[in-house]
């Protein structure tokens, strides 16, 4: 947990700078100090907010360059600099960038968009977004978009993965007829025939816009992708998105069944689709089948739901509860969550482990499939029916 710095300490530090530094260096160091202080106080999670500001000395002024999604933090920074009589040039970009000219929304147009920590294919895979997912477009840089997904996660993806749209175009998409693909994986075909050529692959959770009403008894639905490509998808593999989002409930029996479809699938760091999962991407996908949008990472998911008092016996656990593995807080160290699993009953849980694949382990140390000895369950959380339950597709304003 980041340590908050009180403003009296800032004033003490300012006095120290005044007597020990040259004016230019003093202003630069003060600016850095204020930036760090405001960041620690206002940015709770850098995965869902951007605050990247760097000061430099230029032409007798402090040049502030960088970007942020938090205008209040910038207003506070500029006010403090003025209060301390620091001359500065504000070159900070507020996101979404005005250079996007109003096209600050997007729709994922490939089966799975890979989102990376930097604007490069060599960047770490941070997360994924599935075809038809609505996103906020924050910035463009050298053929890449900085985007924010519905779970608020921010990362970079290629421009080719996103169809930019305006607010009005997004509204049109939200009011259009759409279907959600509810089979593990398949293909969009160029004709209403299983022998048709592939237009694109699709994975579980893809949202496709219906081009026109289907013929009676037709086995296929004509759809159109955000980038204009058209094709046909098996009707048996889809549901009407509006009806599905309004009626779907987190049925744990069905969620466990969905989880078992991925047994043996290999671990993929950053994966959140049926093409590959990491631990939290796996639980996120399973909960998506129940109409809930979990946060992206395990350390974020643990902040949702209601604590289950396991008391070491696990008798209070119910199927669908999430178990969080890591290090409990101590006097010297903060809590650290490193892994998440889903309880499925009878002391067992299913998870996607970096040690191997999607599999089942037991909390019972006497069983052959007992969990690794290195695992320490720090929290057990109930997401279903909780006052702090994840947002639903039905209630998320980006979808409906």
C-alpha positions as CSV (number, residue, x, y, z in Angstrom):
1,X,0.0,0.0,0.0
2,X,1.4,3.4,-0.9
3,X,2.2,5.7,1.9
4,X,0.4,9.0,1.9
5,X,2.4,12.1,2.4
6,X,0.9,15.0,4.3
7,X,1.1,18.6,3.0
8,X,3.0,19.9,6.1
9,X,5.9,17.6,5.2
10,X,5.8,19.1,1.7
11,X,6.3,22.6,3.2
12,X,9.1,21.3,5.4
13,X,10.8,19.8,2.3
14,X,10.3,23.0,0.4
15,X,12.2,25.0,3.0
16,X,15.0,22.4,2.8
17,X,15.3,22.9,-0.9
18,X,15.3,26.6,-0.5
19,X,18.5,26.7,1.5
20,X,20.3,23.8,-0.1
21,X,19.7,24.1,-3.9
22,X,20.0,26.7,-6.7
23,X,16.6,28.2,-7.7
24,X,16.4,26.2,-11.0
25,X,17.3,22.9,-9.3
26,X,15.0,23.7,-6.4
27,X,12.0,24.2,-8.7
28,X,12.8,21.0,-10.5
29,X,13.1,18.9,-7.4
30,X,10.0,20.5,-5.9
31,X,8.1,19.6,-9.0
32,X,9.2,16.0,-8.9
33,X,8.3,15.9,-5.2
34,X,4.8,17.3,-5.8
35,X,4.2,14.9,-8.7
36,X,5.1,11.9,-6.6
37,X,3.1,13.1,-3.7
38,X,-0.1,13.8,-5.7
39,X,0.3,10.5,-7.5
40,X,0.5,8.6,-4.3
41,X,-2.6,10.4,-2.9
42,X,-4.9,10.3,-5.9
43,X,-4.0,7.3,-8.1
44,X,-5.1,4.2,-6.3
45,X,-4.3,1.7,-9.1
46,X,-2.1,2.5,-12.1
47,X,-3.6,-0.4,-14.1
48,X,-6.9,1.5,-14.4
49,X,-5.7,5.2,-14.3
50,X,-2.8,6.9,-16.1
51,X,-0.7,9.5,-14.3
52,X,2.7,9.7,-16.1
53,X,4.2,13.2,-15.7
54,X,7.8,14.2,-16.0
55,X,9.2,17.7,-15.3
56,X,12.3,19.2,-16.9
57,X,13.9,22.6,-16.8
58,X,13.5,24.7,-20.0
59,X,13.8,28.4,-20.7
60,X,13.7,29.4,-17.0
61,X,10.5,27.4,-16.5
62,X,9.5,23.9,-15.5
63,X,8.3,22.0,-18.5
64,X,5.6,19.5,-17.5
65,X,5.2,16.7,-20.1
66,X,3.2,13.5,-19.9
67,X,-0.4,12.3,-19.8
68,X,-3.2,11.4,-17.4
69,X,-6.8,10.2,-17.2
70,X,-7.2,12.1,-13.9
71,X,-7.9,15.8,-14.5
72,X,-8.4,16.5,-10.8
73,X,-4.9,15.3,-10.0
74,X,-3.4,17.6,-12.6
75,X,-5.5,20.5,-11.3
76,X,-4.1,19.9,-7.8
77,X,-0.5,19.7,-9.2
78,X,-0.8,23.0,-11.1
79,X,-2.4,24.7,-8.1
80,X,0.4,23.7,-5.8
81,X,3.0,24.8,-8.3
82,X,1.3,28.2,-8.5
83,X,1.1,28.4,-4.7
84,X,4.9,27.9,-4.5
85,X,5.5,30.5,-7.3
86,X,7.0,27.9,-9.6
87,X,7.1,29.1,-13.3
88,X,5.9,26.2,-15.5
89,X,4.7,25.3,-19.0
90,X,1.8,22.8,-19.0
91,X,2.3,20.3,-21.8
92,X,0.4,17.5,-20.2
93,X,-2.0,15.5,-22.4
94,X,-5.4,14.8,-20.8
95,X,-6.8,11.5,-22.0
96,X,-8.7,10.8,-24.1
97,X,-6.4,12.8,-26.4
98,X,-8.0,15.7,-28.3
99,X,-6.1,14.5,-31.4
100,X,-8.6,11.6,-31.7
101,X,-11.1,14.2,-32.8
102,X,-14.1,12.7,-31.0
103,X,-13.5,9.1,-31.9
104,X,-12.8,8.1,-28.3
105,X,-14.6,4.8,-28.5
106,X,-13.8,1.6,-30.3
107,X,-15.0,-2.0,-30.9
108,X,-12.7,-5.0,-31.0
109,X,-12.8,-6.4,-34.5
110,X,-10.5,-9.4,-34.2
111,X,-11.3,-12.6,-32.4
112,X,-8.9,-11.7,-29.5
113,X,-7.1,-8.5,-29.3
114,X,-3.8,-8.7,-27.4
115,X,-3.2,-5.8,-25.1
116,X,0.3,-5.0,-24.1
117,X,2.1,-2.9,-21.4
118,X,3.9,-0.9,-24.1
119,X,3.1,0.1,-27.6
120,X,5.2,-2.7,-29.2
121,X,4.7,-6.3,-30.0
122,X,7.6,-7.0,-27.7
123,X,5.7,-5.5,-24.8
124,X,4.4,-7.7,-22.0
125,X,1.0,-9.2,-22.6
126,X,-1.2,-7.5,-20.0
127,X,-4.6,-8.7,-21.0
128,X,-6.9,-9.5,-23.9
129,X,-10.2,-8.2,-25.3
130,X,-12.7,-10.3,-27.3
131,X,-14.4,-9.4,-30.6
132,X,-17.2,-7.0,-30.1
133,X,-15.9,-5.6,-26.8
134,X,-16.5,-1.9,-26.5
135,X,-13.5,0.1,-25.4
136,X,-12.4,3.6,-24.7
137,X,-9.7,4.9,-27.0
138,X,-7.3,7.1,-25.1
139,X,-4.4,7.8,-27.4
140,X,-2.8,6.8,-30.7
141,X,0.9,6.3,-31.1
142,X,2.8,4.8,-34.0
143,X,0.1,2.4,-35.1
144,X,-1.1,1.5,-31.6
145,X,-4.0,2.6,-29.5
146,X,-4.0,3.0,-25.7
147,X,-7.4,1.7,-24.7
148,X,-9.4,1.0,-21.6
149,X,-11.6,-2.1,-21.4
150,X,-15.0,-2.4,-19.6
151,X,-13.2,-3.7,-16.5
152,X,-11.3,-0.4,-16.6
153,X,-7.9,-2.0,-17.4
154,X,-5.6,0.2,-19.6
155,X,-3.1,-1.2,-22.1
156,X,-1.9,-0.9,-25.7
157,X,-3.2,-2.8,-28.8
158,X,-2.6,-2.5,-32.5
159,X,-4.9,-0.1,-34.4
160,X,-5.8,-3.0,-36.7
161,X,-7.5,-4.7,-33.7
162,X,-9.9,-1.8,-33.1
163,X,-12.6,0.0,-35.1
164,X,-12.8,3.6,-33.9
165,X,-16.3,5.0,-33.4
166,X,-17.9,8.2,-32.1
167,X,-20.3,8.3,-29.1
168,X,-23.2,8.3,-31.6
169,X,-21.9,5.3,-33.5
170,X,-21.4,3.4,-30.2
171,X,-25.0,4.3,-29.2
172,X,-26.2,2.9,-32.6
173,X,-24.2,-0.3,-31.9
174,X,-25.7,-0.6,-28.4
175,X,-29.3,-0.2,-29.8
176,X,-28.7,-2.7,-32.7
177,X,-29.6,-6.4,-32.9
178,X,-26.6,-8.3,-31.6
179,X,-25.8,-11.9,-30.7
180,X,-23.2,-13.3,-28.2
181,X,-21.2,-16.4,-29.1
182,X,-21.4,-18.9,-26.3
183,X,-19.4,-21.8,-27.6
184,X,-15.7,-22.3,-26.9
185,X,-14.5,-21.4,-30.4
186,X,-15.6,-21.5,-34.0
187,X,-15.6,-19.6,-37.3
188,X,-17.4,-16.8,-39.1
189,X,-18.1,-18.2,-42.6
190,X,-18.5,-16.4,-45.9
191,X,-21.7,-18.3,-46.7
192,X,-24.5,-20.0,-44.7
193,X,-22.9,-23.4,-45.1
194,X,-20.5,-25.3,-42.9
195,X,-18.3,-25.8,-46.0
196,X,-18.0,-22.0,-46.4
197,X,-14.6,-20.2,-46.3
198,X,-13.4,-18.7,-43.0
199,X,-13.8,-14.9,-42.6
200,X,-12.6,-15.0,-39.0
201,X,-12.3,-17.2,-36.0
202,X,-14.5,-16.4,-33.0
203,X,-14.2,-17.3,-29.3
204,X,-16.5,-17.5,-26.3
205,X,-18.0,-14.2,-25.4
206,X,-17.7,-12.5,-28.8
207,X,-20.5,-10.0,-29.6
208,X,-21.6,-9.8,-33.2
209,X,-24.0,-7.3,-34.8
210,X,-26.8,-8.9,-36.8
211,X,-26.9,-7.7,-40.3
212,X,-30.5,-8.6,-41.1
213,X,-33.2,-10.9,-39.9
214,X,-32.6,-14.5,-40.5
215,X,-34.7,-16.7,-42.7
216,X,-37.1,-19.1,-40.9
217,X,-35.5,-22.4,-39.9
218,X,-32.1,-21.0,-41.0
219,X,-29.1,-22.6,-39.2
220,X,-27.0,-19.4,-39.6
221,X,-27.2,-15.8,-38.6
222,X,-25.8,-13.1,-41.0
223,X,-23.5,-10.7,-39.0
224,X,-21.3,-7.8,-39.6
225,X,-18.1,-7.0,-37.8
226,X,-17.1,-3.5,-36.6
227,X,-14.5,-3.3,-39.5
228,X,-17.2,-4.0,-42.1
229,X,-16.5,-7.7,-42.7
230,X,-19.6,-9.8,-43.1
231,X,-20.3,-13.4,-42.6
232,X,-22.5,-16.1,-41.1
233,X,-22.4,-17.7,-37.7
234,X,-24.1,-20.8,-36.4
235,X,-27.4,-20.0,-34.8
236,X,-27.0,-22.9,-32.4
237,X,-23.8,-21.3,-30.9
238,X,-25.3,-17.9,-30.2
239,X,-27.9,-16.1,-28.1
240,X,-29.6,-12.8,-28.6
241,X,-27.3,-10.4,-26.6
242,X,-30.0,-8.2,-25.2
243,X,-32.1,-11.2,-24.0
244,X,-29.0,-13.0,-22.7
245,X,-27.7,-10.0,-20.8
246,X,-31.1,-9.4,-19.2
247,X,-31.8,-13.1,-18.2
248,X,-28.4,-14.6,-17.6
249,X,-27.6,-15.4,-13.9
250,X,-24.5,-16.7,-12.3
251,X,-25.6,-20.4,-12.0
252,X,-22.7,-22.1,-10.3
253,X,-23.5,-25.5,-11.8
254,X,-23.3,-24.1,-15.3
255,X,-20.2,-22.0,-14.4
256,X,-18.4,-25.2,-13.2
257,X,-19.4,-27.0,-16.3
258,X,-17.9,-24.1,-18.4
259,X,-14.7,-24.2,-16.3
260,X,-14.3,-27.9,-17.0
261,X,-14.5,-27.3,-20.8
262,X,-11.0,-25.8,-20.4
263,X,-9.4,-28.7,-18.5
264,X,-5.8,-29.2,-19.7
265,X,-5.6,-25.9,-21.5
266,X,-2.1,-24.4,-21.0
267,X,-1.4,-21.3,-19.0
268,X,-0.9,-18.0,-20.8
269,X,0.4,-15.0,-19.0
270,X,-2.1,-12.1,-19.8
271,X,-4.7,-14.5,-21.3
272,X,-8.3,-13.8,-20.7
273,X,-9.9,-15.8,-23.5
274,X,-10.5,-19.4,-24.4
275,X,-7.3,-19.2,-26.5
276,X,-5.4,-19.1,-23.3
277,X,-5.7,-18.0,-19.7
278,X,-3.7,-16.9,-16.7
279,X,-5.2,-17.5,-13.3
280,X,-7.4,-14.4,-13.1
281,X,-8.2,-14.5,-16.8
282,X,-9.6,-18.0,-16.2
283,X,-11.9,-16.9,-13.3
284,X,-12.9,-13.8,-15.3
285,X,-13.9,-15.9,-18.3
286,X,-15.9,-18.3,-16.1
287,X,-17.7,-15.5,-14.4
288,X,-18.4,-13.9,-17.8
289,X,-20.5,-17.0,-18.6
290,X,-22.7,-16.0,-15.7
291,X,-23.1,-12.4,-16.9
292,X,-20.6,-10.9,-14.4
293,X,-17.6,-8.7,-15.3
294,X,-14.8,-9.4,-12.8
295,X,-11.9,-7.1,-12.4
296,X,-8.8,-8.1,-14.4
297,X,-6.1,-9.2,-12.0
298,X,-6.3,-11.4,-8.9
299,X,-5.1,-8.5,-6.7
300,X,-8.1,-6.5,-8.0
301,X,-10.6,-9.4,-7.9
302,X,-9.9,-9.9,-4.2
303,X,-11.4,-6.4,-3.6
304,X,-14.7,-7.6,-4.9
305,X,-17.3,-9.8,-3.2
306,X,-17.8,-10.7,0.4
307,X,-15.4,-12.4,2.7
308,X,-16.2,-16.0,3.6
309,X,-15.1,-17.0,7.1
310,X,-13.4,-20.3,6.2
311,X,-11.8,-20.8,9.7
312,X,-9.6,-23.5,8.3
313,X,-12.4,-26.0,7.8
314,X,-13.8,-24.7,4.5
315,X,-17.3,-25.8,5.6
316,X,-18.7,-22.4,4.8
317,X,-17.4,-22.4,1.2
318,X,-19.9,-22.7,-1.7
319,X,-19.3,-23.7,-5.3
320,X,-18.3,-20.6,-7.2
321,X,-16.5,-18.9,-4.4
322,X,-13.0,-17.5,-5.2
323,X,-9.9,-18.5,-3.3
324,X,-7.0,-16.1,-3.2
325,X,-3.5,-17.3,-2.7
326,X,-0.6,-15.2,-1.6
327,X,1.1,-13.7,1.4
328,X,-0.9,-12.3,4.3
329,X,0.0,-8.9,5.7
330,X,2.5,-8.7,8.4
331,X,3.9,-5.8,10.5
332,X,6.8,-5.5,8.0
333,X,5.1,-6.4,4.7
334,X,1.8,-5.6,3.0
335,X,-0.5,-8.3,1.8
336,X,0.3,-9.7,-1.6
337,X,-2.1,-11.7,-3.8
338,X,-0.5,-13.9,-6.4
339,X,-3.1,-16.4,-7.5
340,X,-6.9,-17.0,-7.7
341,X,-8.9,-20.3,-7.9
342,X,-12.6,-21.1,-8.1
343,X,-14.1,-23.5,-5.4
344,X,-16.2,-26.3,-6.9
345,X,-17.3,-28.2,-3.8
346,X,-16.1,-31.2,-1.8
347,X,-12.9,-29.4,-0.8
348,X,-11.8,-29.0,-4.5
349,X,-11.0,-26.0,-6.6
350,X,-10.3,-25.5,-10.3
351,X,-7.7,-23.0,-11.5
352,X,-5.3,-22.2,-14.3
353,X,-1.8,-22.5,-12.8
354,X,1.4,-21.1,-14.0
355,X,2.9,-24.4,-13.0
356,X,1.0,-26.2,-15.7
357,X,-2.6,-26.2,-17.1
358,X,-6.2,-25.8,-16.1
359,X,-6.7,-28.4,-13.5
360,X,-8.3,-29.4,-10.2
361,X,-6.7,-29.5,-6.7
362,X,-8.0,-30.1,-3.2
363,X,-7.8,-28.2,0.0
364,X,-7.6,-31.6,1.7
365,X,-3.9,-32.4,2.3
366,X,-4.7,-36.1,2.5
367,X,-5.9,-36.3,-1.1
368,X,-3.7,-37.2,-4.0
369,X,-4.5,-34.0,-5.8
370,X,-3.9,-31.8,-2.7
371,X,-2.9,-28.3,-3.5
372,X,0.9,-27.4,-3.7
373,X,2.4,-26.9,-0.2
374,X,3.5,-23.4,-1.3
375,X,-0.1,-22.3,-1.6
376,X,-1.5,-20.2,1.3
377,X,-5.1,-19.2,1.1
378,X,-5.3,-15.6,2.2
379,X,-8.9,-14.8,1.3
380,X,-12.1,-16.7,0.3
381,X,-14.6,-14.4,-1.4
382,X,-18.2,-14.9,-2.5
383,X,-19.0,-12.9,-5.6
384,X,-22.5,-14.1,-6.2
385,X,-25.2,-12.4,-4.3
386,X,-22.8,-10.1,-2.5
387,X,-23.4,-6.4,-1.9
388,X,-20.0,-5.9,-3.5
389,X,-20.8,-8.2,-6.5
390,X,-19.0,-7.5,-9.9
391,X,-21.0,-5.3,-12.4
392,X,-23.2,-7.2,-14.8
393,X,-23.3,-7.0,-18.6
394,X,-26.9,-5.8,-18.3
395,X,-26.0,-2.8,-16.1
396,X,-22.7,-1.8,-17.7
397,X,-23.3,1.4,-19.7
398,X,-20.8,0.4,-22.4
399,X,-22.8,-2.6,-23.5
400,X,-26.5,-1.5,-23.1
